[in-house]
Amino acid sequence: MSHRPAGLLPPVDVRLETPSVARVYDYYLGGTTNWEVDRSFGDRVLDRFPLMRRIAFVHRLFLNRAVGYLLRHGVTQFLDVGSGVPSAGATHEIADDWAVHCGVRPDARVVYVDNDPVAAAYGQLILAEGGDRRRHAMVQADLRDPEDLWAQALETDLLDRSRPIGLLLVGFLHLEQRDAKGNDVGADSVAKLRELLPLGSCVAISHVTGDGVPRAVRRTLDGLKVVYDQSGGGAVSWRSRAGIQALRGDWRDVSPGWTSAVDWRPEDTGPTAPLIGLPEGAKAVIWAGVARKG
């Protein structure tokens, strides 16, 4: 489980009157980098949709499988965007656990990115205490400015632009990325990142959707959208399956293509993956896949 580094308080310019999506997600995962406002909102969500905590862990299960797949196919550096706090079972731990499991020296490099200042501050301290500064870093950057995000990631000196990079967008893109005019620029920003990434890079995406779920689940998702939209912490949009798959552009899907997250390559489940699933009627609520550039 992640821990709150001793003595750390929220950055002085951070207001804690509204919940943060990153910190609420940390709460769902059992982390400690969250405050009363985040836990209160998370409990409201769980009251209406008790599966939300399991959904958070299914996103983490997909992350585990995707990282394992990419490592086995030669991708050893990762850009984890919208990561939240790198709590237990985060990308760098998954990669190192896979290395130990395979009997090789851990060497994967991971750059975490989140626009939440508290998540970024805690993430930096967690990595300083329990990570490897030669291989792990966290930056505060915003997907709505993909070129700045990319520049900050490169400034860590951890990513080699001559080699494939794994872009991880897990449990994140259903959060609307609105610009100053109120337009959701998430898809355009992802397209820009795809353009910047070197040949052979991969993108892994998991995303909540209302497609293919029972009517009762769809009604619950509609209600949750209202709750999130009114929270002050960020609006959400449950893209269609086609809309989710469009986020990978013209990159080539890897087998088995796009499917429910719980069904994506179970053979790639790592040694420390959360063993969790969803009821049959709710399995399709998380749509996921991996695609490769070139």
C-alpha positions in Angstrom: 0.0 0.0 0.0 1.2 3.5 -0.7 2.1 5.6 2.3 2.1 9.3 3.1 5.7 10.4 3.4 6.3 11.7 7.0 5.7 15.3 7.5 4.4 16.2 4.1 1.5 18.6 3.9 -0.4 19.7 0.8 1.4 22.4 -1.3 0.5 25.8 0.1 -1.3 26.9 -3.1 -3.6 23.8 -3.2 -7.2 24.2 -2.1 -8.8 21.2 -0.5 -12.4 22.3 -0.7 -13.1 20.2 -3.8 -12.1 16.6 -4.5 -9.3 15.6 -6.8 -9.9 12.8 -9.2 -6.4 11.6 -8.7 -6.8 11.5 -4.9 -10.2 9.9 -5.1 -8.7 7.2 -7.3 -6.0 6.7 -4.7 -8.7 6.3 -2.1 -10.5 3.6 -4.2 -7.2 1.7 -4.4 -6.7 1.9 -0.6 -3.9 4.5 -0.7 -3.4 7.2 1.8 -2.7 10.2 -0.4 -6.2 11.6 0.0 -8.1 13.9 2.3 -11.5 14.1 3.8 -13.0 15.9 0.9 -11.7 13.1 -1.4 -12.9 10.3 0.8 -16.3 11.9 1.3 -16.8 12.2 -2.5 -15.5 8.7 -3.0 -18.0 7.4 -0.5 -20.8 9.2 -2.3 -19.8 7.5 -5.5 -19.5 4.1 -3.8 -22.9 4.4 -2.3 -24.4 4.8 -5.7 -22.1 2.4 -7.5 -20.4 0.0 -5.2 -18.5 -1.6 -8.1 -16.4 1.6 -8.5 -13.7 0.3 -6.2 -13.5 -2.9 -8.1 -13.4 -1.0 -11.3 -10.4 0.9 -10.1 -8.6 -2.4 -9.4 -9.6 -3.8 -12.8 -7.9 -0.7 -14.4 -4.9 -1.6 -12.3 -5.2 -5.3 -13.4 -5.2 -4.2 -17.1 -2.1 -2.0 -16.4 -0.3 -5.0 -14.9 -1.1 -7.1 -18.0 -0.3 -4.3 -20.5 3.1 -3.5 -18.9 4.0 -7.2 -18.8 3.0 -7.6 -22.5 5.1 -4.6 -23.5 8.1 -5.7 -21.5 8.1 -9.1 -23.1 7.9 -7.4 -26.5 10.9 -5.2 -26.0 9.4 -2.0 -24.6 11.3 -1.1 -21.4 10.4 2.6 -21.0 7.0 4.0 -20.1 5.2 7.3 -20.0 2.3 7.0 -17.6 0.0 9.9 -18.2 -2.8 10.7 -15.7 -1.1 8.2 -13.3 -2.3 9.7 -10.1 -0.1 8.8 -7.1 2.2 5.9 -7.9 0.7 3.7 -5.1 1.2 0.0 -4.6 1.0 -1.9 -7.9 2.0 1.1 -10.0 3.9 0.9 -13.2 7.5 0.9 -11.8 6.6 -1.8 -9.3 4.9 -3.9 -12.0 7.9 -3.7 -14.3 10.4 -4.5 -11.5 8.2 -7.4 -10.3 8.1 -8.8 -13.8 11.9 -8.6 -14.1 12.4 -10.5 -10.8 9.8 -13.0 -11.9 11.8 -13.6 -15.1 15.1 -13.7 -13.4 16.6 -10.6 -15.0 17.9 -7.3 -13.6 15.1 -4.6 -13.3 16.0 -1.9 -15.8 12.6 -0.4 -17.0 12.3 3.4 -16.9 9.1 5.1 -15.9 8.0 8.7 -16.0 4.7 9.4 -14.3 2.6 12.5 -15.2 -0.3 14.0 -13.4 -1.6 17.6 -13.3 -2.7 17.4 -9.7 0.0 19.2 -7.6 -0.6 17.0 -4.5 -0.4 13.8 -6.5 2.8 15.0 -8.2 4.4 16.2 -4.9 3.6 12.9 -3.1 4.6 10.9 -6.1 8.0 12.5 -6.2 8.5 11.8 -2.5 7.3 8.2 -2.7 9.7 7.6 -5.6 12.5 9.3 -3.8 12.0 7.0 -0.8 11.1 3.7 -2.5 12.0 4.1 -6.2 15.2 4.4 -8.2 15.9 8.0 -9.2 18.0 6.7 -12.1 14.9 5.0 -13.6 11.8 6.6 -12.0 10.5 10.1 -12.0 7.2 12.1 -11.7 6.4 15.4 -13.3 3.4 17.7 -12.9 2.1 18.4 -16.4 -1.2 18.6 -18.2 -2.4 16.5 -21.1 -4.1 19.6 -22.5 -0.6 20.9 -23.3 0.9 17.8 -24.9 4.1 19.5 -26.1 4.9 20.8 -22.6 4.1 17.4 -21.1 6.5 15.8 -23.6 9.2 18.4 -22.9 8.9 17.8 -19.2 9.1 14.1 -19.6 12.2 14.4 -21.7 13.8 16.8 -19.2 13.9 13.9 -16.7 16.6 12.3 -19.0 14.9 8.9 -18.5 13.3 8.5 -21.9 15.3 7.6 -25.0 13.6 9.0 -28.1 15.4 6.5 -30.3 13.7 3.6 -28.7 10.0 2.6 -28.4 8.1 4.0 -25.5 4.9 2.6 -23.8 2.3 5.4 -23.5 0.0 4.4 -20.7 -3.5 6.0 -20.6 -5.1 3.7 -18.0 -8.4 4.7 -16.3 -7.9 8.3 -17.3 -9.3 9.5 -20.6 -12.9 9.4 -19.5 -12.0 12.5 -17.6 -12.7 15.4 -19.9 -9.7 17.5 -20.8 -11.4 20.9 -21.3 -9.5 23.9 -22.7 -10.1 27.6 -21.9 -13.1 27.6 -24.3 -14.7 24.6 -22.6 -13.9 22.1 -25.4 -12.7 18.6 -24.6 -9.3 18.4 -26.3 -8.3 15.0 -24.9 -8.4 13.2 -28.2 -6.4 15.9 -30.0 -3.8 15.9 -27.2 -3.5 12.1 -27.4 -3.0 12.4 -31.2 -0.2 14.9 -30.6 1.5 12.6 -28.2 1.2 9.7 -30.7 2.9 11.9 -33.3 5.8 12.7 -30.9 6.5 9.1 -29.9 9.1 7.1 -31.8 8.4 4.3 -34.2 7.6 1.0 -32.4 6.0 2.7 -29.5 2.8 1.4 -28.0 -0.3 2.9 -26.4 -2.3 1.1 -23.7 -5.8 2.5 -23.0 -8.6 1.5 -20.6 -11.7 3.6 -20.5 -15.2 3.4 -18.9 -18.0 3.1 -21.4 -21.7 2.7 -21.4 -21.7 0.6 -24.6 -22.6 -3.1 -24.3 -23.7 -2.9 -20.6 -27.1 -3.7 -19.2 -29.6 -0.9 -19.1 -29.4 -0.6 -15.3 -25.6 -0.2 -15.4 -26.0 2.5 -18.1 -28.5 4.4 -15.9 -26.0 4.2 -13.0 -23.2 5.5 -15.2 -25.5 8.4 -16.3 -26.1 9.2 -12.7 -22.4 9.0 -11.9 -21.6 11.4 -14.7 -23.9 14.0 -13.0 -22.2 13.4 -9.6 -18.7 13.9 -11.1 -19.7 16.8 -13.3 -21.0 18.7 -10.2 -18.1 17.8 -7.9 -15.8 20.6 -9.0 -13.0 18.0 -9.5 -13.6 17.4 -13.2 -16.3 16.3 -15.6 -16.4 12.8 -17.2 -17.5 11.5 -20.5 -18.2 7.8 -21.1 -17.0 7.4 -24.7 -18.5 4.8 -27.0 -16.3 1.7 -27.8 -15.7 3.2 -31.3 -14.7 6.5 -29.7 -12.3 4.8 -27.3 -10.7 2.8 -30.1 -10.3 6.0 -32.2 -7.9 7.3 -29.5 -5.2 5.0 -30.9 -5.5 6.6 -34.4 -4.0 4.5 -37.2 -1.7 2.5 -34.9 -2.0 -1.3 -35.3 -3.9 -3.2 -32.6 -2.1 -6.0 -30.8 -3.9 -9.3 -30.2 -6.7 -9.7 -29.1 -7.7 -6.2 -30.1 -10.2 -4.3 -28.0 -12.2 -6.1 -25.4 -13.3 -5.8 -21.8 -10.3 -5.1 -19.5 -10.9 -8.2 -17.4 -10.7 -10.3 -20.6 -7.6 -8.7 -22.1 -4.7 -11.2 -22.3 -5.2 -13.0 -18.9 -2.1 -15.0 -19.8 0.0 -11.9 -19.2 -1.2 -11.4 -15.6 1.9 -10.6 -13.5 2.9 -12.3 -10.2 1.6 -9.4 -8.1 -1.5 -8.4 -10.1 -4.7 -7.8 -8.2 -6.9 -10.9 -8.6 -10.2 -9.2 -9.2 -13.1 -9.3 -11.7 -16.5 -7.8 -12.4 -19.9 -9.4 -12.5 -20.8 -10.7 -16.0 -23.2 -7.9 -16.6 -20.7 -5.2 -15.8 -17.6 -6.7 -17.4 -18.0 -4.5 -20.5 -17.9 -1.3 -18.5 -14.2 -1.0 -19.0 -13.0 -1.2 -22.7 -9.3 -1.7 -23.2 -6.6 -2.4 -25.8 -3.1 -1.9 -26.9 -1.8 -0.6 -30.2 1.6 -0.2 -31.8 3.0 2.6 -34.0 4.3 1.3 -37.3 
